[in-house]
Amino acid sequence: MAAILIRNLPAATHHALKQRARHYGCRMEAEARAILAQAVQKEIPVRLGSALNALARPGGGFNLKLKRDSTPTRGAELS
């Protein structure tokens, strides 16, 4: 398993982490691992249109005139 060393951690952050670990009844290192794991597991949604536009922008971008179909759709009929 990998390890990291965090230098120059502010004293207030260290104290808050220690208090939080004490609150949850675990070691400070375990609490730091849990916080980091939760932070990196949050997914950032990829917006396909925005990504394609960013790729095309250097070449002049897209200038599409699209008309949205606002007709309501029907749900599938399951029998």
N, C-alpha and C positions, 0 to 999 in steps of 0.2 A: 504494500500500500504506500502511496506517495505521502510525503510530508512537506510542510511549508514552514517558514519562519517569518513572522511579521515583525518588522523593526519599526521603531518610532511610533508605537501605539500610544495615543494620548492617555494620560493617567485617568481621565474621566471615563474613557471608553473601557479601559482595563477594569476599573472599579465597577462600572455598570455591568460588564460581562460577568464579573465575579458574583455580583448580587443576583443576576439573572440565573446563573448556575445554581446558586444556593437556593433560590426560590423553587426551581424545578428539581432540586435534590440530586444534582449530577455534578461532575467535575467541570471546571471551566473549559478544558479542552473539548469535552464532549458537547458542551453547549455551543462552542464556536463551530464545531463540525456541523451541528444541526442547523445553525443559522446559515452557514455557507451553502449547505446542501439545499435548503429551502430557497435561497436566493437564486441559485443557478438552475433550479428545476422549473421556474416560471417561464412559460413559453412566450415568445414574442411572435404575435401573428404575422405571417407573411402576406402582404397584399400584392397579389399577382400583377394587377394593373399598374400599381406604383412601381414595382420592380421592373416590369417591361418598359415603362416610360423612362425610368432612370437609365436603362441600357440604351434606349433609342435617342435620348437627349443629345449626346455628342454629335449624332448624325442629322440633327434637325428635329428629332422627336416625331411623334405621331400627331396627325391632325385629322382625326376621324370624326365624322358627323354621324353619330348613331342615334337612332330613335328607339327609346325604350318601349317595350311592349307592356302596357299596363293591364292587359287582359288577365283577370283572375284565373288561376289554374284550378282544376278539379283534382281532388284526391283520388287515389287509386281505389277501385272497387274490388274488394276481396270477397270471394264467396267460398 
